[in-house]
Amino acid sequence: MPRKVRELIRELEIAGFVNRGGKGSHRNFKHPKGLKVTVSGALKDDAKPYQERDIARAIEESQK
């Protein structure tokens, strides 16, 4: 079962990413190390597999 977009955003914020805003349903997150990632979709929407994969990679990179 896919996770919700709100869960991905919560994980990013816990990892130190900051929401830099966006247009419409897009949110741009930036980490102090310079990593950037965009999350799209309403908070209640199911996350797409590529979104989950991208978020996991970004969090992994931020912890190196």
A tleap script that builds the chain and sets N, CA, C and O, in Angstrom:
source leaprc.protein.ff14SB
mol = sequence {
  NMET PRO ARG LYS VAL ARG GLU LEU ILE ARG
  GLU LEU GLU ILE ALA GLY PHE VAL ASN ARG
  GLY GLY LYS GLY SER HIE ARG ASN PHE LYS
  HIE PRO LYS GLY LEU LYS VAL THR VAL SER
  GLY ALA LEU LYS ASP ASP ALA LYS PRO TYR
  GLN GLU ARG ASP ILE ALA ARG ALA ILE GLU
  GLU SER GLN CLYS
}
set mol.1.N position { 0.846 -1.177 0.000 }
set mol.1.CA position { 0.000 0.000 0.000 }
set mol.1.C position { 0.893 1.243 0.000 }
set mol.1.O position { 1.777 1.367 0.848 }
set mol.2.N position { 0.673 2.150 -0.931 }
set mol.2.CA position { 1.527 3.339 -0.999 }
set mol.2.C position { 1.285 4.273 0.184 }
set mol.2.O position { 0.186 4.347 0.733 }
set mol.3.N position { 2.338 4.974 0.554 }
set mol.3.CA position { 2.214 5.954 1.630 }
set mol.3.C position { 1.556 7.221 1.073 }
set mol.3.O position { 1.454 7.393 -0.142 }
set mol.4.N position { 1.122 8.084 1.953 }
set mol.4.CA position { 0.501 9.346 1.567 }
set mol.4.C position { 1.587 10.405 1.385 }
set mol.4.O position { 2.673 10.306 1.955 }
set mol.5.N position { 1.273 11.416 0.583 }
set mol.5.CA position { 2.215 12.503 0.338 }
set mol.5.C position { 2.594 13.175 1.654 }
set mol.5.O position { 3.749 13.558 1.843 }
set mol.6.N position { 1.628 13.324 2.569 }
set mol.6.CA position { 1.920 13.968 3.857 }
set mol.6.C position { 2.983 13.207 4.639 }
set mol.6.O position { 3.762 13.818 5.369 }
set mol.7.N position { 3.030 11.879 4.499 }
set mol.7.CA position { 4.041 11.072 5.193 }
set mol.7.C position { 5.426 11.332 4.616 }
set mol.7.O position { 6.407 11.394 5.357 }
set mol.8.N position { 5.510 11.484 3.301 }
set mol.8.CA position { 6.797 11.782 2.675 }
set mol.8.C position { 7.315 13.142 3.137 }
set mol.8.O position { 8.501 13.306 3.423 }
set mol.9.N position { 6.408 14.110 3.205 }
set mol.9.CA position { 6.797 15.448 3.642 }
set mol.9.C position { 7.282 15.413 5.080 }
set mol.9.O position { 8.270 16.068 5.414 }
set mol.10.N position { 6.614 14.670 5.926 }
set mol.10.CA position { 7.020 14.552 7.325 }
set mol.10.C position { 8.424 13.967 7.423 }
set mol.10.O position { 9.240 14.442 8.213 }
set mol.11.N position { 8.712 12.936 6.625 }
set mol.11.CA position { 10.045 12.322 6.638 }
set mol.11.C position { 11.118 13.316 6.197 }
set mol.11.O position { 12.204 13.360 6.775 }
set mol.12.N position { 10.813 14.109 5.178 }
set mol.12.CA position { 11.767 15.117 4.717 }
set mol.12.C position { 12.054 16.134 5.813 }
set mol.12.O position { 13.210 16.492 6.040 }
set mol.13.N position { 11.018 16.598 6.489 }
set mol.13.CA position { 11.198 17.597 7.534 }
set mol.13.C position { 11.998 17.035 8.713 }
set mol.13.O position { 12.810 17.746 9.305 }
set mol.14.N position { 11.776 15.792 9.047 }
set mol.14.CA position { 12.539 15.154 10.123 }
set mol.14.C position { 14.007 15.052 9.743 }
set mol.14.O position { 14.882 15.170 10.601 }
set mol.15.N position { 14.286 14.832 8.448 }
set mol.15.CA position { 15.667 14.703 7.967 }
set mol.15.C position { 16.355 16.066 7.815 }
set mol.15.O position { 17.535 16.117 7.470 }
set mol.16.N position { 15.643 17.164 8.063 }
set mol.16.CA position { 16.261 18.478 8.026 }
set mol.16.C position { 15.956 19.304 6.795 }
set mol.16.O position { 16.513 20.391 6.639 }
set mol.17.N position { 15.092 18.827 5.918 }
set mol.17.CA position { 14.704 19.586 4.728 }
set mol.17.C position { 13.707 20.674 5.123 }
set mol.17.O position { 12.894 20.493 6.029 }
set mol.18.N position { 13.788 21.803 4.425 }
set mol.18.CA position { 12.913 22.949 4.703 }
set mol.18.C position { 12.052 23.206 3.477 }
set mol.18.O position { 12.548 23.214 2.350 }
set mol.19.N position { 10.758 23.415 3.701 }
set mol.19.CA position { 9.827 23.704 2.608 }
set mol.19.C position { 10.077 25.123 2.119 }
set mol.19.O position { 9.945 26.081 2.881 }
set mol.20.N position { 10.439 25.257 0.845 }
set mol.20.CA position { 10.731 26.564 0.247 }
set mol.20.C position { 9.561 27.088 -0.568 }
set mol.20.O position { 9.717 28.058 -1.309 }
set mol.21.N position { 8.390 26.468 -0.450 }
set mol.21.CA position { 7.214 26.920 -1.182 }
set mol.21.C position { 7.120 26.248 -2.537 }
set mol.21.O position { 7.877 25.323 -2.834 }
set mol.22.N position { 6.199 26.710 -3.351 }
set mol.22.CA position { 5.997 26.134 -4.671 }
set mol.22.C position { 4.715 26.664 -5.274 }
set mol.22.O position { 4.061 27.538 -4.705 }
set mol.23.N position { 4.362 26.133 -6.426 }
set mol.23.CA position { 3.148 26.559 -7.116 }
set mol.23.C position { 2.143 25.416 -7.130 }
set mol.23.O position { 2.495 24.269 -7.404 }
set mol.24.N position { 0.920 25.732 -6.840 }
set mol.24.CA position { -0.116 24.710 -6.878 }
set mol.24.C position { 0.145 23.619 -5.860 }
set mol.24.O position { 0.348 23.898 -4.679 }
set mol.25.N position { 0.140 22.384 -6.315 }
set mol.25.CA position { 0.324 21.252 -5.403 }
set mol.25.C position { 1.796 20.842 -5.293 }
set mol.25.O position { 2.099 19.790 -4.729 }
set mol.26.N position { 2.706 21.651 -5.820 }
set mol.26.CA position { 4.132 21.329 -5.763 }
set mol.26.C position { 4.782 22.030 -4.575 }
set mol.26.O position { 4.503 23.194 -4.289 }
set mol.27.N position { 5.648 21.299 -3.894 }
set mol.27.CA position { 6.390 21.847 -2.766 }
set mol.27.C position { 7.866 21.571 -2.999 }
set mol.27.O position { 8.249 20.444 -3.315 }
set mol.28.N position { 8.687 22.589 -2.843 }
set mol.28.CA position { 10.124 22.458 -3.048 }
set mol.28.C position { 10.812 22.432 -1.686 }
set mol.28.O position { 10.617 23.324 -0.861 }
set mol.29.N position { 11.612 21.406 -1.469 }
set mol.29.CA position { 12.326 21.261 -0.212 }
set mol.29.C position { 13.812 21.377 -0.467 }
set mol.29.O position { 14.325 20.903 -1.481 }
set mol.30.N position { 14.509 22.025 0.484 }
set mol.30.CA position { 15.948 22.187 0.366 }
set mol.30.C position { 16.589 21.804 1.689 }
set mol.30.O position { 16.070 22.115 2.762 }
set mol.31.N position { 17.722 21.125 1.595 }
set mol.31.CA position { 18.480 20.714 2.771 }
set mol.31.C position { 19.658 21.659 2.929 }
set mol.31.O position { 20.166 22.167 1.929 }
set mol.32.N position { 20.111 21.914 4.154 }
set mol.32.CA position { 21.269 22.793 4.348 }
set mol.32.C position { 22.525 22.350 3.581 }
set mol.32.O position { 23.395 23.176 3.305 }
set mol.33.N position { 22.631 21.080 3.238 }
set mol.33.CA position { 23.774 20.595 2.464 }
set mol.33.C position { 23.650 20.924 0.983 }
set mol.33.O position { 24.566 20.635 0.213 }
set mol.34.N position { 22.535 21.525 0.568 }
set mol.34.CA position { 22.349 21.918 -0.816 }
set mol.34.C position { 21.482 20.982 -1.637 }
set mol.34.O position { 21.257 21.241 -2.819 }
set mol.35.N position { 20.998 19.918 -1.057 }
set mol.35.CA position { 20.133 18.977 -1.775 }
set mol.35.C position { 18.740 19.584 -1.964 }
set mol.35.O position { 18.220 20.257 -1.074 }
set mol.36.N position { 18.153 19.341 -3.114 }
set mol.36.CA position { 16.814 19.833 -3.403 }
set mol.36.C position { 15.935 18.685 -3.886 }
set mol.36.O position { 16.400 17.777 -4.574 }
set mol.37.N position { 14.660 18.739 -3.515 }
set mol.37.CA position { 13.702 17.739 -3.969 }
set mol.37.C position { 12.322 18.399 -4.046 }
set mol.37.O position { 11.983 19.244 -3.217 }
set mol.38.N position { 11.538 18.009 -5.038 }
set mol.38.CA position { 10.186 18.529 -5.214 }
set mol.38.C position { 9.180 17.413 -4.982 }
set mol.38.O position { 9.342 16.300 -5.482 }
set mol.39.N position { 8.147 17.723 -4.223 }
set mol.39.CA position { 7.062 16.774 -3.952 }
set mol.39.C position { 5.785 17.372 -4.509 }
set mol.39.O position { 5.453 18.520 -4.214 }
set mol.40.N position { 5.070 16.604 -5.311 }
set mol.40.CA position { 3.818 17.099 -5.887 }
set mol.40.C position { 2.652 16.245 -5.411 }
set mol.40.O position { 2.821 15.081 -5.048 }
set mol.41.N position { 1.483 16.839 -5.420 }
set mol.41.CA position { 0.268 16.128 -5.035 }
set mol.41.C position { -0.338 16.694 -3.775 }
set mol.41.O position { 0.350 17.310 -2.961 }
set mol.42.N position { -1.636 16.481 -3.618 }
set mol.42.CA position { -2.326 16.899 -2.405 }
set mol.42.C position { -1.862 16.031 -1.241 }
set mol.42.O position { -1.434 14.894 -1.441 }
set mol.43.N position { -1.946 16.562 -0.035 }
set mol.43.CA position { -1.476 15.840 1.142 }
set mol.43.C position { -2.155 14.488 1.307 }
set mol.43.O position { -1.544 13.548 1.814 }
set mol.44.N position { -3.406 14.381 0.889 }
set mol.44.CA position { -4.156 13.134 1.071 }
set mol.44.C position { -3.922 12.117 -0.038 }
set mol.44.O position { -4.357 10.971 0.076 }
set mol.45.N position { -3.241 12.519 -1.111 }
set mol.45.CA position { -3.013 11.626 -2.244 }
set mol.45.C position { -2.011 10.531 -1.905 }
set mol.45.O position { -1.129 10.711 -1.066 }
set mol.46.N position { -2.168 9.390 -2.577 }
set mol.46.CA position { -1.164 8.333 -2.463 }
set mol.46.C position { 0.085 8.780 -3.206 }
set mol.46.O position { 0.008 9.369 -4.284 }
set mol.47.N position { 1.242 8.488 -2.608 }
set mol.47.CA position { 2.508 8.835 -3.254 }
set mol.47.C position { 2.789 7.852 -4.384 }
set mol.47.O position { 2.495 6.662 -4.269 }
set mol.48.N position { 3.344 8.343 -5.448 }
set mol.48.CA position { 3.736 7.498 -6.579 }
set mol.48.C position { 5.039 6.785 -6.220 }
set mol.48.O position { 5.823 7.288 -5.415 }
set mol.49.N position { 5.269 5.614 -6.817 }
set mol.49.CA position { 6.510 4.877 -6.508 }
set mol.49.C position { 7.772 5.702 -6.759 }
set mol.49.O position { 8.727 5.605 -5.988 }
set mol.50.N position { 7.797 6.517 -7.828 }
set mol.50.CA position { 8.986 7.310 -8.102 }
set mol.50.C position { 9.186 8.387 -7.028 }
set mol.50.O position { 10.322 8.756 -6.729 }
set mol.51.N position { 8.088 8.892 -6.449 }
set mol.51.CA position { 8.216 9.890 -5.391 }
set mol.51.C position { 8.831 9.268 -4.139 }
set mol.51.O position { 9.716 9.853 -3.514 }
set mol.52.N position { 8.355 8.082 -3.785 }
set mol.52.CA position { 8.914 7.403 -2.613 }
set mol.52.C position { 10.399 7.123 -2.808 }
set mol.52.O position { 11.198 7.287 -1.887 }
set mol.53.N position { 10.761 6.698 -4.022 }
set mol.53.CA position { 12.152 6.398 -4.340 }
set mol.53.C position { 13.018 7.667 -4.276 }
set mol.53.O position { 14.112 7.640 -3.713 }
set mol.54.N position { 12.536 8.761 -4.844 }
set mol.54.CA position { 13.286 10.020 -4.837 }
set mol.54.C position { 13.489 10.554 -3.418 }
set mol.54.O position { 14.568 11.037 -3.074 }
set mol.55.N position { 12.449 10.462 -2.610 }
set mol.55.CA position { 12.542 10.945 -1.230 }
set mol.55.C position { 13.540 10.104 -0.443 }
set mol.55.O position { 14.351 10.644 0.309 }
set mol.56.N position { 13.486 8.789 -0.613 }
set mol.56.CA position { 14.418 7.906 0.092 }
set mol.56.C position { 15.861 8.225 -0.295 }
set mol.56.O position { 16.741 8.258 0.565 }
set mol.57.N position { 16.105 8.458 -1.581 }
set mol.57.CA position { 17.464 8.815 -2.039 }
set mol.57.C position { 17.913 10.138 -1.443 }
set mol.57.O position { 19.050 10.258 -0.987 }
set mol.58.N position { 17.031 11.133 -1.441 }
set mol.58.CA position { 17.379 12.448 -0.919 }
set mol.58.C position { 17.717 12.379 0.570 }
set mol.58.O position { 18.677 13.002 1.023 }
set mol.59.N position { 16.931 11.625 1.322 }
set mol.59.CA position { 17.186 11.485 2.750 }
set mol.59.C position { 18.507 10.757 2.985 }
set mol.59.O position { 19.284 11.137 3.861 }
set mol.60.N position { 18.754 9.720 2.207 }
set mol.60.CA position { 20.009 8.967 2.325 }
set mol.60.C position { 21.209 9.870 2.032 }
set mol.60.O position { 22.202 9.840 2.759 }
set mol.61.N position { 21.118 10.667 0.979 }
set mol.61.CA position { 22.203 11.586 0.617 }
set mol.61.C position { 22.435 12.633 1.697 }
set mol.61.O position { 23.575 13.027 1.942 }
set mol.62.N position { 21.373 13.082 2.340 }
set mol.62.CA position { 21.498 14.128 3.363 }
set mol.62.C position { 22.196 13.611 4.611 }
set mol.62.O position { 22.726 14.401 5.392 }
set mol.63.N position { 22.206 12.306 4.809 }
set mol.63.CA position { 22.804 11.735 6.020 }
set mol.63.C position { 24.266 11.365 5.831 }
set mol.63.O position { 24.910 10.925 6.783 }
set mol.64.N position { 24.804 11.528 4.636 }
set mol.64.CA position { 26.218 11.192 4.374 }
set mol.64.C position { 27.129 12.271 4.890 }
set mol.64.O position { 28.348 12.163 4.760 }
savepdb mol mol.pdb
quit
